[in-house]
Every structure is written in C-alpha cells, then in structure tokens.
Amino acid sequence: MKNLLKSREFWLATGIIIIIFGVTLRAPGFARFANLADIFNNTSMLIILALGQMVVILTRSIDLSMAANLALSGMIVALINAAYPQFPIPLLMLIASLCGLALGAFNGILVWKLNIPAIVVTLGTLTIFRGTIFLIAGGQWVNASELSDSFIQMTRHNLFGLPLLSWFAILIAIAFFMFMTRTPTGRNLYAIGVNPTASVYAGINVGKAKFISFCISGLMSGFCGFLWVSRYVIGSVEVANGYELTIIAACVIGGISIAGGVGTVVGTILGALFLGIINSALPVINISPFWQMAISGSAIILAVILNARGARTKGRLILKQKNEAET
C-alpha cells in the first residue's frame, strides 16, 4: 500500500478521475463512455509520440524535431496520395514510417558519431525538416479535395466500438511496455539514463543505444505523420507546429525525468491522457482553451519539482545509510 501511495502513476490516475468527476458535476454527459472514448481517440497520437519521446529522454537526451518529422513525413505521403490516388494505403503508411525512421536515424547519427548534444542537433533538424516541407510542396497545402476517400477514412474505421486510431495507440503502448520491460535494449536505455559511465563499464554501447532511441522516436513521428494527415485531412508546413512542447509536457507530467533513467510507459500514457482530459474539459466548464498552455506549463513545473524532491530524498537516504555504515 505504501508503494502504491508513492507511485506517480497512482496520483496521476487519481487526478484524472477527480477532474472527470468534477467536470461531470457541471456537465453530466462528460463521463459517458462515448465521450471518454472520443477523448482517448483525440489523444491517441499524443500517446504514440510521447512514448517515442520517452525512450529518448530516458537516455538523457531530447528530440525537439518530432513534430517537424511528423509534418514532413505526412506531407510526403499526402503528395504521393494526391498524385496517385490508387496507391495502396498500407504502403503509404509504411512509407511515412520509413521516412520518419530515416529522419530519426539522421538525428541519432549526429548525436552518436559526432557527439553533438541532442538538443542542438534536433533544434537544427527541426528547422531543416520544416524547410524541406516548403521546398517539396512549393509552399502549397494538400487538402481534402486532393486526397482519396480511402486515405481520409483510414483512421475513422471502427473496430469493436473504437476507431482504428485508438487501436493503433493501444497496440503501440503494449509493444512499448513489452520492449521497455522485457528486452535487454529497453533495460539498457534505463541504465544509460541512470549512469552513462557505469553503463560503459557494464559493456553497454551508449552511443548505439542513443541512436536506437532516436530511430524509435523518428519511427513514431513518421507513423503519426500518416495518421495526422488522414485524421485532419491537411498537409502543410504548419502541421503540428509547436506540438513538440506538448509531447515533452506529456512525458514530464507522466513522471519521465529530464535527467534520464526514470519513468514508465504507463506514466507516459497517463501524462498524455491528463493533457487530453484538460483540453476537453476546459470548454465544458467555460474556460478558454488558451488556458491549456498555462495549465500544461504549471503541471510541468509541478512535475519537475516533484522529480527534484524525489531525487533529493533518495540522495539523503543514501548519505544517511553511508554515515550509519561508517559509524
């Protein structure tokens, strides 16, 4: 019971339930299954992207180019679909994912081989990716009239009462949970974040592991590029502009430590859902959605404070145990 009360996931889930209950008092229909399922569906892409960002942050890095990667990958498949409407949709999904993977690998190579700080690399590639969108599209948008019906309807098909987009998020979340808890690579990512130097002595290739983490974040970005264009029926240089901050917010709120090595898949999902619930709840209680940014920022600061206090507490316990041992 004590371990449960100390769990970030427990308190985050409790907070989400309290928000839902509080809003339901104002709008009884808010807690209906159909509405909650719709909120989950709207948050699905954020969940997928936050999981991709999670593996990068765990290694004491960060990927600021995920939203730009998403926009570029989405624009590529949108242009292909506009030019060749009969092009198979599964192949478009694969192309978007591979484009994202290639862009993520480019980031990873620069971080691994040139030892450039990840924040500098991804800040630069963010601009490069956005500029490339402008070049390949000639500054034009791709809209609904240019996209095929099969492309647009891809994320809207229902399966067992949930849209296909929601099922993608569920399956990817399960895959990430198994990867992070059941594979040596997943455990290595945690080890690198805890202590990179000790990881080297333990035989872990730190640079390669970071490269893999950027490949994963790129793959998720590319896949979401396809989902984004299919769902919102638009491809442009402005797609997901600034969304990288929301992705990072979901991770930090979910308990992923910016210092690396701390965090869970469940916490990341709950962090994304927290932002999704807040975004849906504000209009219901007649609060401007623009307040979401302020609320998200406050939640990030609170999460960082909690992470810092937890780290200090652990440090005190270690010093206390050391002093007792010496005595």
Sequence and secondary structure as in RCSB ss.txt:
>XXXX:A:sequence
MKNLLKSREFWLATGIIIIIFGVTLRAPGFARFANLADIFNNTSMLIILALGQMVVILTRSIDLSMAANLALSGM
IVALINAAYPQFPIPLLMLIASLCGLALGAFNGILVWKLNIPAIVVTLGTLTIFRGTIFLIAGGQWVNASELSDS
FIQMTRHNLFGLPLLSWFAILIAIAFFMFMTRTPTGRNLYAIGVNPTASVYAGINVGKAKFISFCISGLMSGFCG
FLWVSRYVIGSVEVANGYELTIIAACVIGGISIAGGVGTVVGTILGALFLGIINSALPVINISPFWQMAISGSAI
ILAVILNARGARTKGRLILKQKNEAET
>XXXX:A:secstr
 HHHHT HHHHHHHHHHHHHHHHHHH GGGGSHHHHHHHHHHHHHHHHHHHHHHHHHTTT   TTHHHHHHHHHH
HHHHHHHH TTS HHHHHHHHHHHHHHHHHHHHHHHHHS   HHHHHHHHHHHHHHHHHHHHTT  B GGGS HH
HHHGGG EETTEEHHHHHHHHHHHHHHHHHHHSHHHHHHHHHHH HHHHHHTT  HHHHHHHHHHHHHHHHHHHH
HHHHHHH  B TTTTTTHHHHHHHHHHHTT  TTSS   HHHHHHHHHHHHHHHHHHHHTT  TTHHHHHHHHHH
HHHHHHHHHHHHHHHHHHHHHHHHHH 
